Amino acid sequence: MVSKEKRDEVFEHNKPYLKDKDTMEDLLPICERCEQWCGKEHDFEDCRNQPCFELWLSNEYLEWCESFK
């Protein structure tokens, strides 16, 4: 997993898009499976420190880096 600093950078970069279901199509199924969020409206600020969300941020960072190659 990439560093917390890099995950924070990705979170800040993606923040404006977190409400867009098309942009977050790979994240929403993860959140829907989480007992904490099942059946509730997502609040990504609260979800931010959940392990599955941290892993998603790490993957997003790596994809972001790969896109510049």
Backbone as CSV, one residue per row, in Angstrom:
resi,resn,N_x,N_y,N_z,CA_x,CA_y,CA_z,C_x,C_y,C_z
1,MET,0.852,-1.167,0.000,0.000,0.000,0.000,0.902,1.235,0.000
2,VAL,0.482,2.260,-0.721,1.275,3.490,-0.765,1.134,4.255,0.546
3,SER,1.999,5.212,0.759,2.048,5.952,2.021,0.755,6.733,2.299
4,LYS,0.551,7.032,3.543,-0.624,7.815,3.967,-0.634,9.167,3.259
5,GLU,0.522,9.761,3.116,0.619,11.063,2.445,0.092,10.976,1.003
6,LYS,0.456,9.935,0.308,0.004,9.764,-1.067,-1.480,9.435,-1.126
7,ARG,-1.958,8.647,-0.176,-3.395,8.345,-0.130,-4.190,9.613,0.165
8,ASP,-3.654,10.465,1.037,-4.305,11.752,1.327,-4.376,12.624,0.078
9,GLU,-3.304,12.608,-0.696,-3.266,13.383,-1.937,-4.358,12.907,-2.904
10,VAL,-4.491,11.609,-3.034,-5.518,11.053,-3.920,-6.911,11.392,-3.401
11,PHE,-7.082,11.304,-2.089,-8.388,11.626,-1.514,-8.774,13.074,-1.832
12,GLU,-7.855,13.992,-1.633,-8.134,15.409,-1.914,-8.406,15.629,-3.401
13,HIS,-7.665,14.932,-4.232,-7.860,15.060,-5.678,-9.237,14.514,-6.103
14,ASN,-9.653,13.402,-5.503,-10.916,12.753,-5.880,-12.137,13.299,-5.164
15,LYS,-11.929,14.076,-4.133,-13.049,14.584,-3.329,-14.196,15.177,-4.158
16,PRO,-13.918,16.024,-5.149,-15.028,16.602,-5.920,-15.833,15.565,-6.710
17,TYR,-15.279,14.386,-6.914,-15.931,13.371,-7.740,-16.584,12.248,-6.941
18,LEU,-16.494,12.295,-5.624,-16.986,11.195,-4.807,-18.498,11.025,-4.860
19,LYS,-19.220,12.023,-5.271,-20.683,11.920,-5.374,-21.121,11.441,-6.755
20,ASP,-20.190,11.339,-7.692,-20.497,10.937,-9.059,-20.420,9.411,-9.180
21,LYS,-21.570,8.765,-9.330,-21.599,7.305,-9.360,-20.843,6.732,-10.548
22,ASP,-20.780,7.466,-11.647,-20.034,6.975,-12.803,-18.541,6.959,-12.526
23,THR,-18.062,7.980,-11.853,-16.639,8.073,-11.537,-16.241,7.065,-10.454
24,MET,-17.126,6.814,-9.521,-16.819,5.969,-8.378,-17.375,4.555,-8.512
25,GLU,-17.599,4.112,-9.734,-18.249,2.825,-9.934,-17.503,1.647,-9.311
26,ASP,-16.188,1.706,-9.202,-15.454,0.604,-8.581,-15.404,0.717,-7.057
27,LEU,-15.622,1.895,-6.518,-15.605,2.088,-5.069,-16.961,1.773,-4.434
28,LEU,-18.031,2.169,-5.058,-19.351,1.996,-4.458,-19.702,0.550,-4.116
29,PRO,-19.392,-0.440,-4.958,-19.677,-1.818,-4.553,-18.929,-2.234,-3.286
30,ILE,-17.725,-1.720,-3.122,-16.958,-2.015,-1.907,-17.689,-1.439,-0.694
31,CYS,-18.107,-0.192,-0.814,-18.787,0.467,0.301,-20.141,-0.178,0.604
32,GLU,-20.833,-0.613,-0.435,-22.136,-1.237,-0.228,-22.019,-2.543,0.540
33,ARG,-20.902,-3.205,0.419,-20.695,-4.465,1.132,-20.283,-4.249,2.588
34,CYS,-19.824,-3.098,2.885,-19.385,-2.790,4.249,-20.601,-2.688,5.163
35,GLU,-20.620,-3.452,6.243,-21.767,-3.437,7.154,-22.093,-2.036,7.659
36,GLN,-21.075,-1.271,7.877,-21.257,0.072,8.419,-22.074,0.947,7.480
37,TRP,-21.947,0.732,6.166,-22.597,1.601,5.191,-23.765,0.937,4.471
38,CYS,-24.000,-0.310,4.705,-25.048,-1.037,3.992,-26.412,-0.392,4.230
39,GLY,-27.020,0.050,3.149,-28.344,0.637,3.239,-28.368,2.083,3.683
40,LYS,-27.213,2.681,3.903,-27.145,4.072,4.337,-26.516,4.913,3.237
41,GLU,-26.806,6.193,3.266,-26.153,7.083,2.314,-24.680,7.200,2.670
42,HIS,-23.848,7.151,1.680,-22.400,7.191,1.912,-21.947,8.565,2.388
43,ASP,-21.037,8.536,3.318,-20.349,9.744,3.765,-18.868,9.413,3.702
44,PHE,-18.221,9.793,2.609,-16.847,9.398,2.387,-15.874,10.024,3.373
45,GLU,-16.259,11.114,4.015,-15.391,11.690,5.047,-15.300,10.720,6.230
46,ASP,-16.416,10.108,6.599,-16.412,9.134,7.694,-15.763,7.821,7.261
47,CYS,-16.010,7.451,6.020,-15.496,6.197,5.471,-13.979,6.270,5.235
48,ARG,-13.460,7.439,5.212,-12.076,7.709,4.841,-11.063,6.816,5.539
49,ASN,-11.258,6.483,6.779,-10.272,5.708,7.536,-10.556,4.210,7.577
50,GLN,-11.528,3.766,6.814,-11.816,2.334,6.757,-10.755,1.638,5.895
51,PRO,-10.331,0.452,6.277,-9.263,-0.234,5.534,-9.571,-0.426,4.047
52,CYS,-10.812,-0.749,3.724,-11.134,-0.969,2.313,-11.008,0.328,1.513
53,PHE,-11.356,1.442,2.123,-11.250,2.731,1.441,-9.783,3.133,1.288
54,GLU,-8.980,2.849,2.296,-7.548,3.129,2.221,-6.906,2.320,1.094
55,LEU,-7.305,1.074,0.963,-6.779,0.240,-0.112,-7.202,0.791,-1.477
56,TRP,-8.440,1.218,-1.585,-8.916,1.819,-2.833,-8.092,3.059,-3.179
57,LEU,-7.835,3.912,-2.194,-7.014,5.109,-2.438,-5.621,4.739,-2.907
58,SER,-5.064,3.712,-2.308,-3.746,3.254,-2.712,-3.761,2.792,-4.170
59,ASN,-4.764,2.032,-4.537,-4.891,1.574,-5.923,-5.098,2.742,-6.876
60,GLU,-5.894,3.706,-6.466,-6.118,4.889,-7.300,-4.808,5.640,-7.535
61,TYR,-4.013,5.746,-6.503,-2.724,6.419,-6.646,-1.847,5.694,-7.664
62,LEU,-1.791,4.383,-7.555,-0.967,3.609,-8.476,-1.480,3.723,-9.910
63,GLU,-2.786,3.718,-10.092,-3.352,3.909,-11.432,-3.023,5.299,-11.961
64,TRP,-3.097,6.253,-11.084,-2.790,7.631,-11.437,-1.336,7.723,-11.928
65,CYS,-0.413,7.105,-11.204,1.006,7.104,-11.593,1.219,6.400,-12.923
66,GLU,0.539,5.286,-13.105,0.683,4.522,-14.344,0.193,5.313,-15.558
67,SER,-0.760,6.187,-15.362,-1.315,6.938,-16.489,-0.336,7.953,-17.052
68,PHE,0.706,8.282,-16.292,1.709,9.245,-16.754,2.902,8.599,-17.437
69,LYS,2.899,7.290,-17.544,4.028,6.590,-18.168,3.904,6.636,-19.666
